[in-house]
């Protein structure tokens, strides 16, 4: 009985976590779509950083931040070694 209850709680937590992740992904895609629409309409969004060429929705949402971001990769590790 206790194992069944614990299993139901774990399954409920998993479902809630999956829904939360899904909504974050949808939100990120909508932010990206809005930014692309503004860019296509000719509205200035500033200068994009290195993340503009990434495929990840999470990285793309930060493509117009003023921070000089590096995506994970050889270039970022070279930069770290040279600092």
C-alpha positions as CSV (number, residue, x, y, z in Angstrom):
1,X,0.0,0.0,0.0
2,X,2.8,2.4,0.9
3,X,4.8,1.6,-2.2
4,X,1.7,2.2,-4.4
5,X,1.2,5.6,-2.7
6,X,4.9,6.5,-3.2
7,X,4.7,5.4,-6.8
8,X,1.6,7.6,-7.4
9,X,3.4,10.6,-5.8
10,X,6.5,10.0,-7.9
11,X,4.4,9.8,-11.1
12,X,2.5,12.9,-10.1
13,X,5.8,14.8,-9.6
14,X,7.1,13.6,-12.9
15,X,3.9,14.7,-14.7
16,X,4.1,18.2,-13.1
17,X,7.7,18.5,-13.9
18,X,7.1,17.5,-17.6
19,X,4.3,20.1,-17.9
20,X,6.5,22.8,-16.3
21,X,9.3,22.0,-18.8
22,X,6.8,22.0,-21.7
23,X,5.5,25.4,-20.7
24,X,9.0,26.8,-20.4
25,X,9.8,25.5,-23.9
26,X,6.6,27.0,-25.3
27,X,7.4,30.4,-23.6
28,X,10.9,30.4,-25.0
29,X,9.6,29.6,-28.5
30,X,7.1,32.4,-28.3
31,X,9.8,34.9,-27.2
32,X,12.0,33.8,-30.1
33,X,9.1,34.1,-32.5
34,X,8.2,37.6,-31.2
35,X,11.9,38.7,-31.6
36,X,12.1,37.3,-35.1
37,X,8.8,39.0,-36.1
38,X,10.1,42.4,-34.7
39,X,13.3,41.9,-36.7
40,X,11.3,41.1,-39.9
41,X,9.1,44.2,-39.3
42,X,12.3,46.3,-39.2
43,X,12.2,47.1,-35.5
44,X,15.7,47.5,-34.1
45,X,16.6,44.9,-31.5
46,X,20.2,45.9,-31.1
47,X,23.2,43.9,-32.1
48,X,23.0,40.1,-31.6
49,X,25.8,38.3,-29.9
50,X,27.4,34.9,-30.7
51,X,24.3,33.0,-29.6
52,X,22.3,34.2,-32.6
53,X,23.6,31.2,-34.7
54,X,22.6,28.6,-32.0
55,X,19.7,26.2,-32.4
56,X,18.8,26.0,-28.7
57,X,15.7,28.0,-27.8
58,X,17.3,28.8,-24.4
59,X,20.4,30.2,-26.0
60,X,18.4,32.1,-28.7
61,X,16.4,34.0,-26.1
62,X,19.7,35.5,-24.9
63,X,21.0,36.3,-28.4
64,X,20.2,40.1,-28.0
65,X,21.6,40.4,-24.5
66,X,24.4,42.9,-24.1
67,X,26.5,40.2,-22.5
68,X,29.2,38.7,-24.7
69,X,28.0,35.1,-24.3
70,X,29.9,32.1,-25.6
71,X,28.1,28.9,-26.3
72,X,29.7,25.8,-24.9
73,X,32.4,24.7,-27.3
74,X,36.0,25.0,-28.4
75,X,35.9,28.8,-28.7
76,X,34.6,29.2,-25.2
77,X,37.3,26.8,-23.7
78,X,40.1,28.6,-25.7
79,X,38.8,31.9,-24.2
80,X,38.9,30.5,-20.7
81,X,42.4,29.2,-21.1
82,X,43.6,32.6,-22.3
83,X,42.1,34.6,-19.4
